[in-house]
Amino acid sequence: MSDNRSRLLIVDDDPRLRRSLVQGLTEAGYDCVDAGSAEEAAALAASTPGIDLYLVDVMLPGASGWDFVAARRAQGDSAGILFLTARDAVDERVHGLALGADDYLIKPFDFSELLARVAAVLRRRASTGRLRSGELVLDPLERRVESAGRRLELSPREFELLHTLLKGRGHTFTRSELLRRVWDIDFDPGTNTVDVHVARLRRRLGSELAKRLRTVVGEGYRWEDPA
């Protein structure tokens, strides 16, 4: 699967509806996983990298869809949220949107309308300029970086350094280029500022993600997406 293909997690306790949605959305070009409860969905969200959109029923066995969404947002997950539910009271729709949902679709619905709303949510989210590398997602507007839904705490310089490398993935940046782009310095100050910040960024990313930030001996640094 290409990393540019949007990933959806469908959360609904009706197995027939889940199968139908997975089949239809897969045929529409999305990568889908599904869960029958909030607890199962939470486990999938933690283990499935780079989910772009959650389609969530409100009424679930055990924890509710609202509980699931509130927990994801509390954990720093900024993926899109589309509630799918038979509950159409205005105050409930307002509550769902207040939790951080992007849209609210009332059952029963026409599949063509669902497709249009899924595309609209993803289009709005893409317009924010989010950058993705496998499970790593960088949102330049919110200045947020997440890995598999978990927020990574970066300093402003570390964020700008990662942003520059992700935008230019595959390109080897010299230290002079990085000083100009990240620090707005047009000369070599004769320090190891870039190397120090690269080392700090690698520690923040963790051992697996840090492997994508490659040192090119004698040249500089390059970000490489996973194969």
C-alpha positions, 0 to 999 in steps of 0.5 A: 500500500502506498503511504499516500493512500488514506487510511480509515478506521471504521468503528461500528458494532453492526458487523454487516454494516462494517463489512459493507463499509469496508468493501465499499470504501476499499473499492473507492481506493481507501485502506480500511480497518474496522472494529466493533467496539471502542476498546477494539478501536483503541487497540487498532488505533495504537497499532495501525500507523497513520490513520487519517480518518475515523468513522465512528458510531456513537452507540457502541457496547461498553465505551461509547463512540464519544468516549473513544473520540474524547480519548483519542483527542486527549492523546493528541490524535488529530486524525479526522472524525466522522460520526455515523449514528442514528441519533439525530438530536441537535444537542447530540450533534453539537456535543459530537462536534464539540469533542473535535469531530469534523462531520456527523452523518445520520443513519440510514445514509446513502453510500454516495453521500458517505463517500462525498463526506469522507472525501470532503473531510480528507480534502479539508485536512489535506489543505492544512499542508500536513506532511506524512512519512509512514506513521509520522504526521507533521501538521505545520498549522497546529505545529504538531508532530505525531507518530501512530497517534502519539504526540511528539514534543519538539522544540521550535527549532527541532520542529522547523528542522523536521519540517524542512527535512520532510518537505525536501525528503530524498534531498540531501541538505548541506549544513549551510542549507539547513542553517539558512532554512531553519536558522535564517543564517546565510553564513557558516558560524563555525559551530556544530549547531546543525549537528547538535539539533539533528542529534536532539531530534533523533532522540525525540523521534526514537530509534525507529523513526530516527533511522529515516534521518540519514547522515550523508557523509561529507554532505549533510542530512537527508530524510528517507521515507520507509520502503 
